[in-house]
Amino acid sequence: MASCEVRWPTLSHRLGVRMVRLSSRLSSIGTGFAKYFQKPPEDVIRLTIGEPDLDTPKAISEAAIAALRDGQTHYSRSLGLERTTRAVSTYLSRGGLEVEPDDIMITNGAKQALFSAMLAIGDPGQSMIIPSPAWASYNPQLKACGLHPIHVPLDQMLHLDIPSIEAAIDETTAAIIVNSPNNPTGSVYTTEELTSLVEVAIEHDLWLISDEIYAPMVWLDDRNHIPIASLPGAKNRTVTIGGWSKGWAMTGWRLGWITGPSSLIDHVSVVQANTVTHPPTFLQIGAAVALEDETLVEEIVTPFRERRSLVLKRLQAMPNIVVPELEGAFYAFIDIRPTGLSDLEFVERLLSEARVQTIPGSLMPFGEGWVRLSYTASTKDLIEGLDRMESWLHKLDST
Ligand SMILES: Cc1ncc(COP(=O)(O)O)c(C=O)c1O
């Protein structure tokens, strides 16, 4: 132990050095966000959080409650209940991706699925490419696996810059992490750009980790969600991740899924069996019902489609900001550079002067000059927040 700098006074307080180092390293990565995710005072309109304000559709909760009452409180398979993996398989097939139920594992949220994918694919010292700005948890998860995140900027339209991605590939690259619909940009990648990405992955023999957690939330009439694994040549090199948190407003249920080549699922299910075993059995019944009844997702998606139209129309009428098309998920990523403020100043002043809370893009690599606004508040609060933001921007414009 001579080389370890972390020491504890007594044995009863001693933690493993690896854990202490890991937790301090990971907590320092996310610290910038903490203050923006804190619950603000009552008078502030909060447009920061990435979870629907709506409750889980009743039929889903009732199914889980009935399963609990019915005694579905026992261990199931480490892959998850057969009914639930079958429901995921059928759901994915409706979206154009054919996967055997036994190649699907139910996880504790998409987050755990992502972590499992990173562990399964990368070896310490390798790297993964992240088109950025990107969801902030990829970085700490990669670091926890001993992998290096390589951030590559998106293009001006907040879409994939394929030549830059290809240029960033080197001998350490194990995978490219793709997230469409995207947090924080709201972009939905086209078939053409995803096809080009798959070609790059094939050319350089890389994995693709496709985070499709926002799949039900695509707002454009001429674009559908494209599961990357459904594209030619992609299936045997793509790990697809999804879940119930966003589309079915089930964030607190902590349920997601991972699917990919059988050999990969065989390995990650052994790890799951020996760590968390599986997510709670009775919750998986609710999750199966969510997918079996195709109408339930509309209870969440329909109000979000309406909010998205409202938010887009209102933001586009505001001075000195540029608002790209809101293509999917529930985020507006706004170019605030025409205001002359930095994104940090913009967010601080919008909060203190107009009482509206948003997230500065510069907390994420290549997000400088942009601000993320989540339209996860009620329509009433959204209207109030947008009213305040509009008059604040007009005032700013006239000073
Ligand atoms: C891009 C992205 N992936 C994954 C997740 C995590 O989803 P889950 O709640 O299923 O763990 C989030 C949550 O904010 C997200 O934005």
The ligand as an SDF file (V2000), in Angstrom:
LIG
                    3D

 16 16  0  0  0  0  0  0  0  0999 V2000
  -29.2180   10.3930  -24.3010 C   0  0  0  0  0  0  0  0  0  0  0  0
  -29.6600    9.6850  -23.0710 C   0  0  0  0  0  0  0  0  0  0  0  0
  -29.3610    8.3860  -22.9330 N   0  0  0  0  0  0  0  0  0  0  0  0
  -29.7170    7.7110  -21.8280 C   0  0  0  0  0  0  0  0  0  0  0  0
  -30.4010    8.3210  -20.8010 C   0  0  0  0  0  0  0  0  0  0  0  0
  -30.7270    7.5210  -19.5700 C   0  0  0  0  0  0  0  0  0  0  0  0
  -31.9620    6.8880  -19.6560 O   0  0  0  0  0  0  0  0  0  0  0  0
  -32.4820    5.9520  -18.4730 P   0  0  0  0  0  0  0  0  0  0  0  0
  -33.3520    6.7870  -17.6030 O   0  0  0  0  0  0  0  0  0  0  0  0
  -33.2680    4.8740  -19.1700 O   0  0  0  0  0  0  0  0  0  0  0  0
  -31.3100    5.4130  -17.7640 O   0  0  0  0  0  0  0  0  0  0  0  0
  -30.7190    9.6780  -20.8960 C   0  0  0  0  0  0  0  0  0  0  0  0
  -31.3940   10.3690  -19.7800 C   0  0  0  0  0  0  0  0  0  0  0  0
  -31.4090   11.5810  -19.6780 O   0  0  0  0  0  0  0  0  0  0  0  0
  -30.3560   10.3820  -22.0670 C   0  0  0  0  0  0  0  0  0  0  0  0
  -30.6520   11.6770  -22.2360 O   0  0  0  0  0  0  0  0  0  0  0  0
  1  2  1  0
  2  3  1  0
  2 15  2  0
  3  4  2  0
  4  5  1  0
  5  6  1  0
  5 12  2  0
  6  7  1  0
  7  8  1  0
  8  9  2  0
  8 10  1  0
  8 11  1  0
 12 13  1  0
 12 15  1  0
 13 14  2  0
 15 16  1  0
M  END
$$$$
